[in-house]
Amino acid sequence: MAIYGPKVRSVGSSKYPLRAWGAHIFKRDYFEHSGASGDVRGAYQDLNVTSTGSGETLRLRGIASGTGVAPDGNALNALHATGRVAPGGTISENGWLHAIRATLEVAGTTPTPGGKQLAAIRIDSNIVTGATMGADDAFISIGDNGATALTNLFALEQESGTASATTLTSTYKTATQVGKIGIKCRIGGDTRWILATDVAPTT
């Protein structure tokens, strides 16, 4: 049955929300994939913009409106995604497991998609004038919280090529930069390179 209208489903309201006074999960679904092959999605949503509008397929907000929210090292997260290897489980030799996967896709034949900027991930802030921010506040926060630490901050699949403005990673081969890798980025509309070296730091 098709349902049409600006709002087809709502639970609670801003004035009368569903409430909890302790640890609680408002909604939880359980799915299982028992096949030997094939991709399964627990949920799949499309937002098709056919005119000049804009928007988001999914909008989440974790709102701290009380005082002293998330005490004793706890956290309020608008989104928490976990990629888990269960006890006894393994990932195949050429398989992947990611807690979050973001894909930038441009379809068609030799397209020119336009736009000010296209990216797989956008990170921004919306902080009012006069706010006093903490010294550790940042766009990205990274913590090694498990009993076994990860040893890499990130992994780039692209192999290094020659120094150029068109490759993501390039090998610098000048006399003063042997063994260094340049990671291409844009700063203020200009191409810049973050340099990395294959020489391990000494204590």
N, C-alpha and C positions, 0 to 999 in steps of 0.2 A: 504494500500500500504506500503510495507516495503522499508525503505531507509537505505543503507549501506554506511559506510565511517567513517573516523576518526572524522569528524565534520559535523553534519547534519543540524544544525541551529545556526545562530548567528545574533545578533542585534547590529549594529554599530561595531566599532573597537577601539583599543587603540588610534589610530591616529585620527579617526573620530567617536567619541562617540555621542550618542544622548544627547543633551544638554538641560538644563533648567536654567533660570536666576531668579528664584523665587520659591515659594512653588509649588510643582508639584508632581504628582504621575504618573510614566511612564507606569505602568501596574496595573490593578486591575480587579479581577474576582469576580463575585457574584454567590454563590450557596445557595440552601436551601433544608433542609431535612424536609419534611412534613409528614413523616410516623410515625406510632405509635411504631415501633420497627425497628431494623436493624442498623448496623453501616454504615456510609457514610464517604468517604474521599474526600476532595476537590482536592487532588493530591496524586498520589501513584507512586513511582519510585523504581525500583530494579536495583542494580548493582551486577551482578553475576560474581565473579572472579573465572575462571575455571582452571587457571594455576598458575604461581608463581608471578603474579603481585600484585599490591596494588593500593590504591586510595581512593576516597571519592564519595559517591553518590551525595552529594551536597556540593559545595564549595562557600562560600560567603566572600567578603572582603569589608569592609568600609574603604576607604583610605583617610586620611587627607593629602592632598598635598598642601594646601594653608596655610597661616599664620593666626593664630587667629580663627581657625575652632571652631564651636559650642560656640559662645559667650553667655553671659547673662544666664548661667545655662542650656543651651541647650546641646544636646549630639549627637555624631555620633556613631551609633550602626550598626555593621555588621548584627545583627539579633535581631529583636524585636518581641517576641511572647506574645500574650495576651489571657488569658482565661477569658471571660467576662460573667457575669450574667446580662442580660439586665433588664431594669425596668419592674417589674411585673413577671420576670422569677424566677424559683426556681430549685434547684437540688434535686432529690429524696433522701429519707432518707439514702439509702445505695449507693448513687451515688458518683461520683468523678468529679472534674473539675480541670485540671492542665493546666497551660500555656505551660509547656514543659514536655513531658514524654520521658524518655530514657530507653530502655530495652536491657539488655544483654541476648541473647538467645543462648543456646547450644542444638542442636537437636541430635537425634539418641538414641541408647540404650547403656547405660554405656560408654559414649564416653570419650576420653582423648584428648581435643582440642589442648593442647600444647600452645606455645607462651610464651613470656617473661612476659606478663601481659594482662589479659582481664578485662575490666571495662565497666560499663554503661556510664560513663562520664569521659573524659580526659580533664584536664585543664593544659595548659603549657604556656610558654612564649618564645619569640624569640626577644631578645633585644641585640643590638650591644654592643661591648666592648666600655667602656668609657661613656656610657649614664649616665646622671644625673637624677635620678628618684625622684619623689616627696615623701614626708613622708607618704602620704595617699594612694599611689599606692599599689595595692594588687592583688592577684589572684582572689579574690571574693569580690565584693562590694555589700552591702545590705543597702537599704534605705526604710524606711516606709514613703511613699510619699502621701498616701491617707489621707482623713479627719479622718478616723477611723483606729487606729493602730492595727497591728497584735501583739499578745502576745507571740507567739512561734517562735523560730528561725528555728526549724525543728521538724518533728514528725517521730518517729520510730515505725513501726507497731509491730515488734517482742517484745514479752514479755521477761522479764529477766529470765534467767535460772541460773544454778549453775556456779560458776567460772570455766571456762575451756578455752582452746585455740581454740575451734571449734565453739563457739556460738558468734553471733554478739553482743549481750548484755548479761551481766552476773551480778548476784547479789553477792556482796562481803559481807560475813557474819562474818568476823573476829571481834574481840572485838573493834578494833579501826576504823572499817570501816562499822559499821552497818548503813543500809539505803543508801548506796552508790551503784551506778550502773556503771559498766565498759563498755565502748563502744570500741569494738575491732578495731584496725587499724594496719597498717604495716608502720614502720618507718625505713628506711635504711635496709630493708630486714628482720627486726625483728618484732615479735608480741609485740604490746604495747597496753595499755588500757587508754582511756580518761575517767577520773572519773567524775561522776555526782552524785549529792545528792538530796534527797527529802526534804531537809531542806531549806526553803526559806531564801534568804539573808536578813539581817536587815539593816536598814538605819543607 
